[in-house]
């Protein structure tokens, strides 16, 4: 990956079968790890689980302070197992982690439509 300051500008993708590398200019990268919710090595961390999923509360907090989870791997009351749920759970987990690390909530929960560049476009 290449960037300027905190801004991502280019990524390199390698085809593992052909070895060919492609360079692509980007504004952002969305990581999608697929639909497998196998816990792998974190299964031994002491996280509370049920039926192979990590139990979290409404702030995406696990039973271990400072560890947050989101997406297909989590379970909480009344969860809808929809792909788009990760787009809500991810920012919730990040905002909760920020609150945990900084010991106070951000003035406003941040998500894409709160981004300063989008506010500039509205003007």
N, C-alpha and C positions, 0 to 999 in steps of 0.2 A: 504494500500500500504506500502511496505517496500523498503528501499533503502540505499545506501551508498553515503553520500555526496549529490551530485546533480544527482546521477544515480539511476534509478528505477530498482529494482531487482525482486520484487514479488508483485502480487496482490491477493486479496481474493475475490472470487465471491460467492454470496449467492443466491441460488435458492429460490425465495420468495414463491413459492408454497410448496416446501418440507422442507425448512429451512436448507437444507444441504449446507455446505460451502466447496468450493474447492479452494486450494491454487495453483497458477500457477507462475512459474518463467518466467520473461519477460525482454526484453531489452527496450521496450517502450510501450506506450498505445496510441491508436488512438481512440478518443472519437467520436462516431457517434450518434447524437441525433435523427436520423430518418429523415423522409421526410416531416414532418409537419412544415409549416412556420407560424403558428399562433403566433402573437406577445405577447399574454398574457398581463402581467402586464406592460411590457415596452411600450405598446401602449399609455400610458399616460405620457410618458417622454417628449413629444414635438418633437419627431423625425418626419421629413418629410416622409410621406408614400404615396404610390399610389397603389390602389387595394390590400391592405394588405401587401405590401412589403416596406422595408426601402430603401429610395433613398440614394445612395452613389455616389461618384465620382470615378475616376480611381485609387485613392489611398485608396479606401474603407472607406473614411471619410464620416460621416453623416453630417447633418446640425449643429450638436452640437459639438463644439471643444472638442477633446479628446475622442469622442465615435466613434468607428469603427465597421463595421459589414461585414460579409461574408457569402456566402452559399446561400441556398434556400430562405432565408428571404430577400435578397437584390435585388434591381433593379437598372440598369444603362443602358445607351444607348447601343444597340446592344448586350445585354447579351444573351448568349446561355444557356438555362436551362438544363445543363448537370451535372450529378453527379460529374464528374471530375473537373468541374469549381471550386469547393470548395478547391481542392488541389492547385489551383493557388491563389484564393482569400484569403484563410487563411494566407499564408505567406505574401501576399501583405499587409493585414490588420496588421499583427504583425510587419512587417518592418515599416509601416507608424506610428504605435503606438510608436515604439522605437524612431523614428525620432521626434515625438511630445514630448515625455518624455525627450529626451536627447538634444533637440534643434539642432541637426545636424544629417545628415544621417550617417549610418554605412559606413565604407570604401567600402563594397560590400554588396549588398542585399543577405541575407543568405537564403539558402534552402538546402535540403538534400545533394545534390552533392557538396555543399561547406563545408560540415562538416569536421572538422579536422581529424577525424578518417578515413574518406574515402580517404583523401589526403595521409594518411600514407599507406593505402592499395595499392595505385598507385605506390609507390616507390619500 
